[in-house]
Amino acid sequence: MHPTNPFVAGPKLQNPQLFVGRKEELQAIFSRMSGVQPTSVSIVGETQIGKSSLLYYFSVIWHSKVRNPNKYVVIYISLKKAYCQKEENFYGIIAQDLLSCSGVQAKPILKELLQKKSLDRIGFSTAIAEFEHQGLLPVLCLDDFENLLKYPKEFDNGFYDNLRSLMDNNVLMLILASCETLNIYADKYRFVSRFFNVGHTIKLSEFTSDEAIELTKLSDMTANDKKPLLNTEEQKCVYSWGKCHPYLLQLAASYLWESRYNHKGIKWAKKQFEQQKKLFEQEKKRKSPHLPYFLKKEKPEKNNIFWWFKKLPIIIGGFVETLENFTKSIIGLVILSLLILVVVKVLPVETFVKYFRDLIGR
């Protein structure tokens, strides 16, 4: 049987054994989770930088990293799913996932509160508040958080205020993943809720060199010899192609692994990688909130004569504006020089006034 590609690139790394790096970020989450007053966390970063993988990995390994794991109930939910487009559905899927946790199964009162057919805002808040009475803290890992913001009429300021109230009362902790900081979304969608001033923000960037190299040297944990998944040449290619970007490293490793097992060669892997990298960069540019609108589209072919005709008025206008600004700067320098001559009494005031009128007249 052909082995499964362990590096298959996706929205999140499915195999926790292949997770590398992010030690400081994980420690920051654990410390805020286990504090006297739990602090909610917002994980922010560009598309495919590893937010989902970090959030999912945390949801898998948290119980082995905190003291008294019996105090917590942790669930992971991607808000991209269609059933998260309504407020009651949002509460329902959270209740469903909480009910699957052993800590909740052992508490009949929690099961009763969470099993209601239609869970509204009050019912959800009542159930979450009961967790504290039962000695538990629910920790919700909400991935792709920006998807809720597409439905401002359904998820309004009242919805976010209620979540904030639960957080302030230390009965709920949220770990959110999104492309931008919450305050930017608040400005964009005109929310005034204090929810968008969430406690702590973790900004994800690319891997360090050591983390990138660690990914290239991952071993097959199911094998007895723990042999690296990629040979030395393939490891060098992964680092060379992907640099320190988590997704591109994973993509390169995936194609190199596949090329070896299908006997297609490194050239084939390189071609596949470059094609996917181009698509990734186009999508990244399209989603980037920092670029002007016209830069988010694909650049036109500049060798096309029609492109130059369309851009000619802009080019000429820019040249004229630059020339005008240059001329104004020169006139300003001349006037300043004449003023200095007047101050040091080298140039009569009457002469300065005459020159000044002539310059302004131009």
C-alpha positions in Angstrom: 0.0 0.0 0.0 1.3 3.5 -0.9 2.0 5.5 2.3 0.1 8.6 3.0 1.9 11.9 2.3 2.6 13.3 5.8 3.3 16.8 4.6 0.0 17.4 2.7 -0.4 21.2 2.9 -3.8 22.4 4.1 -5.5 25.1 6.2 -4.1 23.4 9.3 -1.5 20.8 10.1 -3.6 17.7 10.8 -0.8 15.6 12.4 0.4 17.1 15.7 3.6 15.1 15.5 4.6 17.2 12.5 4.1 20.5 14.4 7.3 22.5 14.9 8.2 25.8 16.5 5.9 28.4 18.1 7.2 27.6 21.6 7.0 31.2 22.8 3.5 31.7 21.4 2.3 28.4 23.0 3.8 29.4 26.4 2.1 32.8 26.2 -1.3 31.0 25.7 -0.7 28.5 28.5 0.4 31.2 31.0 -2.8 33.3 30.3 -4.9 30.2 30.5 -3.6 29.1 33.9 -3.4 32.5 35.5 -5.6 33.6 38.5 -7.7 35.5 36.0 -7.7 33.8 32.6 -7.0 36.2 29.8 -8.4 35.7 26.3 -6.0 35.7 23.4 -6.1 36.9 19.8 -3.7 35.2 17.4 -3.1 37.4 14.4 -1.2 36.8 11.1 -1.4 36.8 7.3 -3.0 34.0 5.4 -1.3 30.6 5.7 1.2 31.7 8.3 0.2 29.0 10.7 -2.6 30.4 12.8 -4.9 27.4 12.3 -2.1 24.9 12.9 -1.1 26.6 16.1 -4.7 26.8 17.4 -5.5 23.2 16.5 -2.2 21.9 18.0 -2.9 23.8 21.2 -6.4 22.2 21.4 -4.8 18.7 21.0 -1.9 19.0 23.5 -3.1 21.5 26.1 -3.9 18.8 28.8 -0.3 17.8 29.0 1.0 21.3 29.4 -1.0 22.8 32.2 -1.4 22.1 35.9 -4.7 20.7 37.0 -6.0 19.9 33.5 -9.3 18.7 35.1 -10.1 22.4 35.6 -10.5 23.1 31.9 -12.6 22.1 28.9 -11.0 23.0 25.5 -12.6 22.8 22.1 -11.6 23.8 18.6 -14.1 25.2 16.1 -13.5 26.6 12.6 -16.0 29.4 12.0 -15.8 28.9 8.2 -18.5 26.3 8.5 -21.9 27.3 7.2 -23.8 26.5 10.4 -21.9 29.3 12.2 -23.8 32.0 10.2 -26.6 32.3 12.8 -26.2 33.2 16.4 -28.3 30.2 17.8 -26.4 27.9 15.5 -23.1 29.3 16.8 -24.2 28.5 20.4 -25.5 25.1 19.3 -22.2 23.9 17.7 -20.3 25.1 20.8 -22.7 23.2 23.0 -22.3 20.1 20.9 -18.5 20.1 21.0 -18.5 20.8 24.8 -20.9 17.9 25.3 -18.3 15.6 23.7 -15.7 16.4 26.4 -15.3 14.0 29.3 -15.3 16.8 31.8 -18.8 17.8 30.8 -20.1 14.3 30.5 -19.4 13.9 34.2 -21.6 16.9 35.1 -25.3 16.1 34.7 -26.3 19.8 35.2 -24.0 20.9 32.4 -25.4 18.2 30.1 -28.9 19.3 30.8 -28.2 23.0 30.1 -26.2 22.3 26.9 -28.7 19.8 25.4 -31.5 22.3 24.9 -32.8 22.1 21.4 -32.7 25.8 20.9 -29.9 27.6 22.7 -30.3 31.3 22.7 -28.0 34.0 24.1 -29.5 33.8 27.6 -29.4 30.0 27.6 -25.8 30.0 26.4 -24.7 32.5 29.1 -26.5 30.5 31.8 -24.8 27.3 30.7 -21.3 28.9 30.6 -21.8 30.5 34.0 -22.7 27.1 35.4 -19.2 25.8 34.4 -17.7 28.0 37.1 -20.0 26.5 39.7 -18.8 23.1 38.6 -15.2 24.1 38.9 -14.5 24.2 35.1 -13.3 26.9 32.7 -14.4 26.5 29.1 -11.7 27.5 26.6 -13.0 28.1 23.1 -10.5 28.0 20.2 -12.3 29.9 17.5 -10.5 29.7 14.2 -11.2 32.0 11.2 -12.9 34.5 13.5 -13.4 37.1 10.8 -16.1 35.0 9.2 -18.5 36.0 12.0 -18.0 39.6 10.9 -19.6 38.9 7.6 -23.0 38.8 9.3 -23.1 42.0 11.4 -26.9 41.9 11.7 -26.8 38.4 13.2 -23.7 39.0 15.3 -24.2 42.5 16.5 -22.7 44.6 19.4 -25.1 42.9 21.8 -23.7 39.5 20.9 -20.1 40.6 21.4 -20.9 42.5 24.6 -22.3 39.3 26.0 -19.1 37.4 25.2 -17.1 40.2 26.7 -19.2 40.0 29.9 -18.6 36.3 30.2 -14.8 36.9 29.7 -14.8 39.7 32.3 -16.5 37.4 34.8 -13.7 34.8 34.3 -16.2 32.1 33.3 -15.1 31.9 29.7 -11.7 32.1 27.8 -11.5 32.7 24.1 -8.5 32.0 21.8 -9.3 33.6 18.5 -7.4 33.4 15.2 -7.8 36.0 12.5 -5.8 37.8 9.8 -6.1 41.2 11.4 -6.2 42.6 14.9 -9.7 42.9 16.4 -9.6 46.7 16.7 -9.1 46.9 12.9 -12.2 44.8 12.4 -14.1 47.0 14.9 -13.2 50.1 12.9 -14.0 48.5 9.5 -17.4 47.2 10.6 -18.2 50.0 13.0 -18.5 47.9 16.1 -18.4 49.7 19.5 -18.3 46.7 21.8 -15.5 46.4 24.3 -15.1 42.9 23.1 -12.7 44.1 20.4 -10.2 45.2 23.0 -9.5 41.6 23.8 -6.8 41.0 26.5 -3.7 39.8 24.7 -2.6 39.7 21.0 0.0 37.3 19.6 1.2 38.2 16.1 2.6 35.3 14.1 5.4 35.8 11.7 7.6 33.5 9.7 9.7 30.7 11.3 13.2 31.3 12.5 15.9 29.6 10.6 16.2 26.9 13.3 12.4 26.2 13.2 12.5 26.0 9.4 15.5 23.5 9.5 13.7 21.5 12.2 10.7 21.1 9.8 13.0 19.8 7.0 14.4 17.1 9.3 11.1 15.7 10.7 11.2 12.0 11.3 8.7 9.2 10.7 7.4 8.7 14.2 5.7 5.5 13.3 8.9 3.8 12.2 11.2 2.1 14.7 14.4 3.8 13.4 12.8 7.3 13.5 14.4 7.9 10.1 13.9 11.4 8.6 11.0 11.7 6.1 13.3 13.5 3.6 16.8 12.7 2.6 19.6 15.3 2.9 19.2 16.6 -0.7 15.5 17.0 -0.3 15.9 18.8 3.0 18.2 21.4 1.4 15.6 21.9 -1.4 12.8 22.4 1.1 14.8 25.1 2.9 15.9 26.7 -0.3 12.4 26.8 -1.9 10.3 27.6 1.2 12.8 29.9 3.1 11.2 30.4 6.5 7.5 30.5 5.5 5.6 27.7 7.2 3.1 27.0 4.4 5.8 27.2 1.6 8.1 24.9 3.6 5.2 22.4 4.1 4.3 22.7 0.4 7.9 22.0 -0.7 8.3 19.1 1.6 5.0 17.6 0.4 6.0 17.7 -3.3 9.5 16.4 -2.7 8.1 13.5 -0.6 5.6 12.7 -3.3 8.2 12.9 -6.2 10.3 10.3 -4.4 7.5 7.9 -3.8 6.2 8.3 -7.3 9.6 8.3 -8.9 9.0 11.7 -10.6 12.2 13.5 -9.6 13.1 16.8 -8.1 12.4 18.8 -11.3 8.8 17.7 -11.2 8.5 18.7 -7.5 10.1 22.1 -8.2 7.6 22.8 -11.0 4.6 21.8 -8.9 5.9 23.9 -6.0 6.4 27.0 -8.2 2.8 26.7 -9.6 1.3 26.5 -6.2 3.5 29.2 -4.8 2.3 31.6 -7.5 -1.3 30.9 -6.7 -0.6 31.4 -3.0 1.1 34.7 -3.6 -1.8 35.9 -5.8 -4.3 34.9 -3.1 -2.2 36.6 -0.4 -2.1 39.8 -2.4 -5.9 39.7 -3.1 -6.6 39.3 0.7 -4.1 41.8 1.9 -5.9 44.7 3.7 -2.9 46.9 3.5 -2.7 47.3 -0.3 -4.8 49.7 -2.3 -7.6 48.1 -4.3 -6.0 48.3 -7.7 -2.9 46.5 -6.4 -4.9 43.6 -5.1 -5.7 42.6 -8.7 -3.3 40.9 -11.0 -0.9 43.4 -12.6 -1.6 43.9 -16.3 0.9 43.0 -18.9 3.0 46.1 -19.4 4.2 44.9 -22.8 0.6 45.3 -24.1 0.4 48.7 -25.9 -3.2 49.2 -24.7 -2.0 49.1 -21.1 0.3 52.1 -21.9 -2.6 54.0 -23.6 -4.8 53.5 -20.5 -2.0 54.6 -18.2 -0.8 57.5 -20.3 -3.0 60.2 -18.7 -1.9 59.1 -15.2 1.8 59.1 -16.2 1.6 62.5 -17.8 -0.4 63.9 -14.9 2.2 62.5 -12.5 5.1 64.1 -14.5 3.3 67.5 -14.6 2.6 67.4 -10.9 6.2 66.5 -10.2 7.5 69.3 -12.4 5.1 71.8 -10.7 6.3 70.7 -7.3 9.9 71.1 -8.3 9.3 74.6 -9.7 7.5 75.6 -6.5 10.4 74.3 -4.5 13.0 76.4 -6.5 10.9 79.5 -6.1 10.6 78.9 -2.4 14.4 78.6 -2.1 14.9 81.8 -4.1 12.5 83.8 -1.9 14.2 82.4 1.3 17.6 83.4 -0.1 16.4 87.0 -0.9 14.9 87.3 2.6 18.3 86.4 4.1 19.9 89.1 2.0 17.4 91.6 3.3 18.0 90.6 6.9 21.8 91.0 6.5 21.1 94.4 4.8 22.7 93.3 1.5 19.5 93.7 -0.5 17.1 96.7 -0.1 13.6 95.9 1.0 12.1 97.6 -2.1 14.2 95.4 -4.4 13.1 92.3 -2.5 9.4 93.3 -2.8 9.9 93.7 -6.6 11.5 90.3 -7.0 8.9 88.7 -4.8 6.0 90.1 -6.9 7.7 88.9 -10.1 8.2 85.4 -8.7 4.7 85.1 -7.4 3.4 86.3 -10.7 5.0 83.4 -12.5 
